[in-house]
Amino acid sequence: MERQRTVVETGPRSMTDRRTESVADGGTESMSEGDGSRAGAMPDERTDTNRRPIRTPSIGRSRSVRDRAAPVGKRVGPPAFVFVVLLAAWQAAVVVTGLPTLILPSPTDVATALLETYPTLLGDAVVTGVTAAAGLLAGGLVGFALAFGMTYSRTATRTLVPYVVALRIAPLIAVAPLLFLWFGRGIPARALLVATLTVFPMTIAALDGLRETPAPYLDLADSVGASRLETFLFVRVPVAAPSVVAGFKIAATLSVIGAVVAEFVTLRAGLGYRVFDTATYLETAETYAALVVLSALGVGFYLVPVALERLLWSASER
């Protein structure tokens, strides 16, 4: 027991002695090193605390912008590439053939004419756009009303469809003088001519869409006591929406064609009149410039139902 006590007592003493010796021999150096390491560590900790954290939301924003821009690039890229190729081929054809501007102006000549005459072309585009929009609206309303009547009446279908088809088959250039003789040569008469062109696709597309309503949908509407008007508005119209939008696309492009034909006949104002006038005086570059604006107007009219279609799809997905 005495030996064990001495061992226990001497053990800590020896460790203590060793510690004191080590402190005595290199205590100053260890303290200086320890102080230096602490002194060096403190500024690092302060700089770490003062550093601004990395903002990951900016990366998310850039990715979201990138994700949104990718589909737009896929849609716009190929048409833009084809447009550039066509311009280059056009310019090369002018240089190689050496044709005069009177016959084939270069893209630079057309661009110059477009910049010089854009105020006049802009005013003509407004006239043509108003005529086409009014005719498109009138033809759409009449066509939808006819489709509504023919949806609920087979007799109305057998009676009205032949006249709608005959109105479309009749040459527009032959109908135009009669309408202008009866209603004058102003914008209302020209819009009426456009309506005769757009009523056919709107009527047929709306009629096909309204008749494609599934029978269970109609049975469910009858079971809840819905009226005929409520069934039409809340059951048949949503089902027919894709078909109506498809007819609207066709009618939108035809409305611009009808407006140009009306301006060719009346020779009052509009892009159709501008094309006819510049071609008569052999101002070929100005004619091409008017055709460029007319093409842009037609594309704009086509994009309206396209945007409407996307809006309907997004609303249905919600």
Summary of the structure (lengths in Angstrom):
residues: 318
radius of gyration: 39.8
end to end distance: 88.2
largest distance: 138.8
contacts: 907
relative contact order: 0.09
helix: 89%
strand: 0%
